[in-house]
């Protein structure tokens, strides 16, 4: 990834379809050469519209898009020379795998010998070399996805755009393809821009993730920072699991704040949005950061709450405890399999480390 001039720059980009409601609002976004950037958000958040504007299938209502400093806001799609992979793959059913992959080269009038060499290379890239003469109907969903990816890569684009390309696959195959896509990205060094609604998919594959909501990027960051340090309530709730408690600020202490829960319990956490004394806040913490304090263990000096264990659920790689408090929402705790869980109905002490408890106005 480079720190020089961005490959793509969105400057003040807006998009409306009806002249009244902005689907994308004042978008400022830099995409670095060679990175894997995911656009993540719920339906209607503006992520797909952003991708379509970058591809050239939609035109911004305002603002501009630049490629290596050159304005491409009104450049038609076929002149941008970007690879594109759609969710439904958009393969030609009457063409063989090889002919589907060769299509972008054919329309660019690439000579036959060069075309055949590039198709062979693209087939090998996605491990489909022995299926060149098959037709799309003879392929599985995962194989069709690979053909669509090979077609997007065959003409050596500087940018590959993907619109939820794994959405139609089953869970196991989708997870396998996530790993393959990331490995292929590292191998090729091409810039990938990937649209998804799946948080785990974005975290697994991306260098950075831009979280969209209501046409605005709420946070764009490295995946580790996005998960560990959400900047607002929306990101904290949308990316990964969070246990959330309602509270009120009783003291501000530097970058931290002390809050009181409804039952009077006091907790210390990171004061993310600058809440002041008296403000109502949400206390958010990842379930795997909550520790169950065993009866024979000394209790930490602070950030301790009590709850009743309602249920223990086995998830294969961890245990999930569902805990109930007299006032407030359910508290979810993720524990390693090596840790034995108390019996249902037991009162458990839970430690919420201040370093991982984040407070949002």
C-alpha positions as a Python dict, from the first residue, in 0.01 Angstrom:
ca = {
    (1, 'X'): (0, 0, 0),
    (2, 'X'): (135, 343, -88),
    (3, 'X'): (127, 669, 106),
    (4, 'X'): (168, 874, -212),
    (5, 'X'): (-115, 1023, -423),
    (6, 'X'): (-429, 810, -378),
    (7, 'X'): (-536, 594, -669),
    (8, 'X'): (-895, 718, -641),
    (9, 'X'): (-1032, 1031, -472),
    (10, 'X'): (-1398, 1114, -407),
    (11, 'X'): (-1436, 1487, -335),
    (12, 'X'): (-1768, 1619, -206),
    (13, 'X'): (-1962, 1352, -396),
    (14, 'X'): (-2340, 1345, -356),
    (15, 'X'): (-2606, 1133, -523),
    (16, 'X'): (-2983, 1165, -535),
    (17, 'X'): (-3226, 977, -755),
    (18, 'X'): (-3538, 1186, -689),
    (19, 'X'): (-3388, 1531, -634),
    (20, 'X'): (-3488, 1532, -268),
    (21, 'X'): (-3328, 1247, -74),
    (22, 'X'): (-2950, 1209, -80),
    (23, 'X'): (-2841, 846, -107),
    (24, 'X'): (-2476, 955, -73),
    (25, 'X'): (-2398, 1275, 122),
    (26, 'X'): (-2083, 1482, 76),
    (27, 'X'): (-1853, 1182, 34),
    (28, 'X'): (-1479, 1238, 77),
    (29, 'X'): (-1284, 916, 30),
    (30, 'X'): (-930, 825, -75),
    (31, 'X'): (-857, 475, -205),
    (32, 'X'): (-491, 379, -195),
    (33, 'X'): (-319, 183, -472),
    (34, 'X'): (-290, -185, -386),
    (35, 'X'): (-525, -190, -87),
    (36, 'X'): (-827, -410, -21),
    (37, 'X'): (-1101, -166, 80),
    (38, 'X'): (-1446, -289, 182),
    (39, 'X'): (-1755, -69, 179),
    (40, 'X'): (-1970, -207, 461),
    (41, 'X'): (-2318, -109, 569),
    (42, 'X'): (-2686, -206, 583),
    (43, 'X'): (-2918, -196, 283),
    (44, 'X'): (-2977, 159, 165),
    (45, 'X'): (-2666, 300, 333),
    (46, 'X'): (-2506, 424, 9),
    (47, 'X'): (-2226, 170, -30),
    (48, 'X'): (-2345, 13, -357),
    (49, 'X'): (-2429, 354, -506),
    (50, 'X'): (-2072, 461, -423),
    (51, 'X'): (-1936, 155, -603),
    (52, 'X'): (-2162, 216, -905),
    (53, 'X'): (-2041, 577, -928),
    (54, 'X'): (-1682, 456, -919),
    (55, 'X'): (-1761, 202, -1191),
    (56, 'X'): (-1928, 469, -1404),
    (57, 'X'): (-2277, 312, -1403),
    (58, 'X'): (-2409, 604, -1197),
    (59, 'X'): (-2315, 972, -1225),
    (60, 'X'): (-2272, 1188, -911),
    (61, 'X'): (-2526, 1464, -858),
    (62, 'X'): (-2244, 1680, -718),
    (63, 'X'): (-1871, 1651, -654),
    (64, 'X'): (-1603, 1473, -852),
    (65, 'X'): (-1418, 1143, -873),
    (66, 'X'): (-1051, 1139, -970),
    (67, 'X'): (-826, 852, -1081),
    (68, 'X'): (-458, 929, -1020),
    (69, 'X'): (-552, 1297, -1017),
    (70, 'X'): (-750, 1281, -1345),
    (71, 'X'): (-1120, 1366, -1336),
    (72, 'X'): (-1326, 1060, -1437),
    (73, 'X'): (-1662, 1178, -1301),
    (74, 'X'): (-1824, 1163, -1644),
    (75, 'X'): (-1600, 902, -1807),
    (76, 'X'): (-1812, 607, -1935),
    (77, 'X'): (-1755, 265, -1776),
    (78, 'X'): (-1584, 104, -2076),
    (79, 'X'): (-1318, 377, -2076),
    (80, 'X'): (-1231, 338, -1707),
    (81, 'X'): (-1088, -12, -1761),
    (82, 'X'): (-1195, -142, -1420),
    (83, 'X'): (-1269, -508, -1354),
    (84, 'X'): (-1618, -574, -1217),
    (85, 'X'): (-1762, -877, -1036),
    (86, 'X'): (-2138, -883, -969),
    (87, 'X'): (-2333, -1089, -716),
    (88, 'X'): (-2509, -1287, -992),
    (89, 'X'): (-2175, -1327, -1182),
    (90, 'X'): (-2337, -1212, -1515),
    (91, 'X'): (-2175, -1491, -1717),
    (92, 'X'): (-2288, -1553, -2075),
    (93, 'X'): (-2467, -1892, -2067),
    (94, 'X'): (-2399, -1968, -2436),
    (95, 'X'): (-2021, -1917, -2399),
    (96, 'X'): (-1765, -2156, -2257),
    (97, 'X'): (-1564, -2063, -1951),
    (98, 'X'): (-1268, -1967, -2172),
    (99, 'X'): (-1485, -1751, -2400),
    (100, 'X'): (-1647, -1579, -2102),
    (101, 'X'): (-1307, -1490, -1964),
    (102, 'X'): (-1181, -1382, -2307),
    (103, 'X'): (-1476, -1148, -2366),
    (104, 'X'): (-1313, -830, -2223),
    (105, 'X'): (-1009, -897, -2443),
    (106, 'X'): (-1224, -962, -2751),
    (107, 'X'): (-1404, -628, -2723),
    (108, 'X'): (-1064, -461, -2680),
    (109, 'X'): (-948, -630, -3004),
    (110, 'X'): (-654, -807, -2840),
    (111, 'X'): (-473, -1037, -3082),
    (112, 'X'): (-570, -1404, -3065),
    (113, 'X'): (-236, -1542, -2944),
    (114, 'X'): (-210, -1282, -2668),
    (115, 'X'): (-575, -1334, -2579),
    (116, 'X'): (-532, -1709, -2540),
    (117, 'X'): (-221, -1662, -2324),
    (118, 'X'): (-399, -1417, -2096),
    (119, 'X'): (-701, -1648, -2063),
    (120, 'X'): (-476, -1941, -1966),
    (121, 'X'): (-303, -1726, -1706),
    (122, 'X'): (-637, -1606, -1564),
    (123, 'X'): (-770, -1964, -1550),
    (124, 'X'): (-462, -2079, -1361),
    (125, 'X'): (-495, -1782, -1128),
    (126, 'X'): (-836, -1904, -1009),
    (127, 'X'): (-750, -2275, -1038),
    (128, 'X'): (-996, -2341, -1321),
    (129, 'X'): (-750, -2451, -1590),
    (130, 'X'): (-921, -2786, -1658),
    (131, 'X'): (-1268, -2637, -1701),
    (132, 'X'): (-1203, -2402, -1993),
    (133, 'X'): (-1448, -2577, -2226),
    (134, 'X'): (-1736, -2611, -1981),
    (135, 'X'): (-2042, -2388, -1983),
    (136, 'X'): (-2167, -2186, -1682),
    (137, 'X'): (-2463, -2423, -1629),
    (138, 'X'): (-2214, -2706, -1574),
    (139, 'X'): (-2040, -2522, -1289),
    (140, 'X'): (-2111, -2489, -918),
    (141, 'X'): (-2176, -2149, -764),
    (142, 'X'): (-1820, -2127, -636),
    (143, 'X'): (-1679, -2217, -978),
    (144, 'X'): (-1895, -1954, -1148),
    (145, 'X'): (-1770, -1699, -898),
    (146, 'X'): (-1411, -1786, -991),
    (147, 'X'): (-1487, -1749, -1362),
    (148, 'X'): (-1641, -1405, -1299),
    (149, 'X'): (-1331, -1306, -1103),
    (150, 'X'): (-1098, -1435, -1376),
    (151, 'X'): (-1292, -1231, -1634),
    (152, 'X'): (-1249, -920, -1419),
    (153, 'X'): (-873, -979, -1390),
    (154, 'X'): (-786, -1100, -1740),
    (155, 'X'): (-716, -756, -1893),
    (156, 'X'): (-486, -646, -1606),
    (157, 'X'): (-709, -373, -1459),
    (158, 'X'): (-566, -133, -1205),
    (159, 'X'): (-884, -161, -999),
    (160, 'X'): (-1130, -448, -937),
    (161, 'X'): (-1478, -364, -808),
    (162, 'X'): (-1688, -634, -642),
    (163, 'X'): (-2056, -602, -549),
    (164, 'X'): (-2136, -870, -287),
    (165, 'X'): (-1986, -1145, -508),
    (166, 'X'): (-2008, -1414, -238),
    (167, 'X'): (-2365, -1341, -132),
    (168, 'X'): (-2517, -1637, -321),
    (169, 'X'): (-2278, -1898, -180),
    (170, 'X'): (-2337, -2121, 122),
    (171, 'X'): (-2157, -2037, 447),
    (172, 'X'): (-1871, -2287, 418),
    (173, 'X'): (-1792, -2203, 56),
    (174, 'X'): (-1825, -1831, 125),
    (175, 'X'): (-1567, -1852, 404),
    (176, 'X'): (-1335, -2055, 179),
    (177, 'X'): (-1365, -1798, -101),
    (178, 'X'): (-1292, -1513, 142),
    (179, 'X'): (-954, -1668, 217),
    (180, 'X'): (-887, -1731, -151),
    (181, 'X'): (-979, -1374, -249),
    (182, 'X'): (-749, -1228, 14),
    (183, 'X'): (-463, -1454, -96),
    (184, 'X'): (-520, -1359, -460),
    (185, 'X'): (-519, -990, -369),
    (186, 'X'): (-185, -1026, -194),
    (187, 'X'): (-45, -1219, -489),
    (188, 'X'): (-153, -969, -754),
    (189, 'X'): (-119, -638, -571),
    (190, 'X'): (-424, -499, -754),
    (191, 'X'): (-658, -258, -573),
    (192, 'X'): (-982, -427, -467),
    (193, 'X'): (-1296, -234, -368),
    (194, 'X'): (-1552, -469, -221),
    (195, 'X'): (-1915, -406, -119),
    (196, 'X'): (-2069, -623, 152),
    (197, 'X'): (-2329, -628, 430),
    (198, 'X'): (-2140, -904, 611),
    (199, 'X'): (-1920, -768, 892),
    (200, 'X'): (-1714, -1084, 933),
    (201, 'X'): (-1650, -1091, 558),
    (202, 'X'): (-1521, -733, 565),
    (203, 'X'): (-1303, -795, 871),
    (204, 'X'): (-1159, -1118, 726),
    (205, 'X'): (-1046, -982, 391),
    (206, 'X'): (-988, -608, 412),
    (207, 'X'): (-694, -382, 481),
    (208, 'X'): (-942, -104, 560),
    (209, 'X'): (-1319, -88, 595),
    (210, 'X'): (-1547, 211, 534),
    (211, 'X'): (-1868, 176, 737),
    (212, 'X'): (-2164, 347, 570),
    (213, 'X'): (-2497, 452, 719),
    (214, 'X'): (-2756, 689, 573),
    (215, 'X'): (-2523, 793, 293),
    (216, 'X'): (-2234, 891, 520),
    (217, 'X'): (-1910, 712, 609),
    (218, 'X'): (-1934, 668, 986),
    (219, 'X'): (-1578, 538, 1020),
    (220, 'X'): (-1302, 427, 786),
    (221, 'X'): (-1016, 243, 950),
    (222, 'X'): (-796, -63, 970),
    (223, 'X'): (-997, -369, 1062),
    (224, 'X'): (-840, -406, 1407),
    (225, 'X'): (-913, -44, 1502),
    (226, 'X'): (-1262, -60, 1357),
    (227, 'X'): (-1342, -355, 1580),
    (228, 'X'): (-1159, -246, 1895),
    (229, 'X'): (-1224, 129, 1879),
    (230, 'X'): (-1560, 216, 1715),
    (231, 'X'): (-1610, 592, 1697),
    (232, 'X'): (-1987, 596, 1759),
    (233, 'X'): (-2286, 387, 1862),
    (234, 'X'): (-2373, 279, 1510),
    (235, 'X'): (-2029, 134, 1432),
    (236, 'X'): (-2011, -34, 1773),
    (237, 'X'): (-2347, -205, 1718),
    (238, 'X'): (-2307, -287, 1346),
    (239, 'X'): (-1953, -424, 1345),
    (240, 'X'): (-1930, -738, 1555),
    (241, 'X'): (-2119, -824, 1874),
    (242, 'X'): (-2148, -583, 2163),
    (243, 'X'): (-2296, -602, 2510),
    (244, 'X'): (-2464, -269, 2585),
    (245, 'X'): (-2567, -114, 2917),
    (246, 'X'): (-2748, 217, 2968),
    (247, 'X'): (-2594, 457, 3221),
    (248, 'X'): (-2549, 820, 3319),
    (249, 'X'): (-2220, 1008, 3354),
    (250, 'X'): (-2138, 1108, 3713),
    (251, 'X'): (-1775, 1212, 3668),
    (252, 'X'): (-1532, 1293, 3385),
    (253, 'X'): (-1170, 1189, 3441),
    (254, 'X'): (-945, 1285, 3150),
    (255, 'X'): (-1018, 1055, 2856),
    (256, 'X'): (-1237, 838, 3078),
    (257, 'X'): (-1570, 888, 3251),
    (258, 'X'): (-1736, 730, 3554),
    (259, 'X'): (-2096, 625, 3495),
    (260, 'X'): (-2377, 493, 3714),
    (261, 'X'): (-2608, 212, 3603),
    (262, 'X'): (-2976, 210, 3700),
    (263, 'X'): (-2902, 6, 4015),
    (264, 'X'): (-2627, 247, 4124),
    (265, 'X'): (-2332, 31, 4012),
    (266, 'X'): (-2045, 250, 3896),
    (267, 'X'): (-1822, 172, 3596),
    (268, 'X'): (-1526, 344, 3438),
    (269, 'X'): (-1479, 351, 3060),
    (270, 'X'): (-1338, 538, 2762),
    (271, 'X'): (-1530, 862, 2703),
    (272, 'X'): (-1541, 834, 2324),
    (273, 'X'): (-1770, 1125, 2231),
    (274, 'X'): (-1687, 1370, 2508),
    (275, 'X'): (-1991, 1309, 2728),
    (276, 'X'): (-2030, 1543, 3024),
    (277, 'X'): (-2171, 1495, 3374),
    (278, 'X'): (-2543, 1417, 3359),
    (279, 'X'): (-2537, 1285, 3000),
    (280, 'X'): (-2713, 957, 2924),
    (281, 'X'): (-2469, 715, 2757),
    (282, 'X'): (-2446, 361, 2630),
    (283, 'X'): (-2164, 147, 2768),
    (284, 'X'): (-2046, -96, 2499),
    (285, 'X'): (-1801, -383, 2536),
    (286, 'X'): (-1717, -684, 2322),
    (287, 'X'): (-1851, -1007, 2482),
    (288, 'X'): (-1510, -1174, 2469),
    (289, 'X'): (-1362, -892, 2681),
    (290, 'X'): (-1597, -965, 2973),
    (291, 'X'): (-1445, -1198, 3232),
    (292, 'X'): (-1640, -1427, 3463),
    (293, 'X'): (-1490, -1402, 3813),
    (294, 'X'): (-1502, -1744, 3977),
    (295, 'X'): (-1628, -1764, 4339),
    (296, 'X'): (-1281, -1863, 4463),
    (297, 'X'): (-1109, -1576, 4280),
    (298, 'X'): (-1047, -1231, 4433),
    (299, 'X'): (-1276, -972, 4279),
    (300, 'X'): (-1121, -683, 4082),
    (301, 'X'): (-1139, -348, 4258),
    (302, 'X'): (-1374, -190, 4003),
    (303, 'X'): (-1595, -239, 3697),
    (304, 'X'): (-1771, -538, 3847),
    (305, 'X'): (-2138, -623, 3796),
    (306, 'X'): (-2354, -913, 3908),
    (307, 'X'): (-2601, -1105, 3692),
    (308, 'X'): (-2796, -1430, 3686),
    (309, 'X'): (-2682, -1692, 3435),
    (310, 'X'): (-2984, -1790, 3227),
    (311, 'X'): (-2824, -2018, 2969),
    (312, 'X'): (-2494, -2149, 2830),
    (313, 'X'): (-2476, -2206, 2453),
    (314, 'X'): (-2206, -2417, 2287),
    (315, 'X'): (-2074, -2253, 1969),
    (316, 'X'): (-1803, -2500, 1872),
    (317, 'X'): (-1507, -2270, 1931),
    (318, 'X'): (-1641, -2091, 2243),
    (319, 'X'): (-1917, -2085, 2501),
    (320, 'X'): (-2171, -1805, 2504),
    (321, 'X'): (-2329, -1715, 2837),
    (322, 'X'): (-2664, -1535, 2846),
    (323, 'X'): (-2686, -1338, 3169),
    (324, 'X'): (-2975, -1139, 3314),
    (325, 'X'): (-2969, -831, 3536),
    (326, 'X'): (-3264, -700, 3739),
    (327, 'X'): (-3263, -380, 3535),
    (328, 'X'): (-3127, -344, 3185),
    (329, 'X'): (-3071, -559, 2876),
    (330, 'X'): (-2924, -908, 2856),
    (331, 'X'): (-2548, -937, 2905),
    (332, 'X'): (-2371, -1174, 2664),
    (333, 'X'): (-2032, -1319, 2758),
    (334, 'X'): (-1804, -1525, 2532),
    (335, 'X'): (-1580, -1774, 2714),
    (336, 'X'): (-1313, -2017, 2591),
    (337, 'X'): (-1409, -2385, 2592),
    (338, 'X'): (-1145, -2447, 2858),
    (339, 'X'): (-1344, -2239, 3106),
    (340, 'X'): (-1621, -2423, 3287),
    (341, 'X'): (-1949, -2234, 3310),
    (342, 'X'): (-2159, -2214, 3629),
    (343, 'X'): (-2497, -2386, 3637),
    (344, 'X'): (-2802, -2202, 3503),
    (345, 'X'): (-2958, -1985, 3771),
    (346, 'X'): (-2628, -1909, 3944),
    (347, 'X'): (-2534, -1553, 4030),
    (348, 'X'): (-2215, -1462, 3844),
    (349, 'X'): (-1972, -1176, 3890),
    (350, 'X'): (-1866, -1015, 3563),
    (351, 'X'): (-1564, -791, 3518),
    (352, 'X'): (-1583, -527, 3243),
    (353, 'X'): (-1225, -394, 3200),
    (354, 'X'): (-1221, -14, 3176),
    (355, 'X'): (-976, -26, 2884),
    (356, 'X'): (-1236, -207, 2669),
    (357, 'X'): (-1555, -40, 2794),
    (358, 'X'): (-1647, 241, 2557),
    (359, 'X'): (-1903, 511, 2642),
    (360, 'X'): (-2116, 672, 2369),
    (361, 'X'): (-2353, 966, 2395),
}
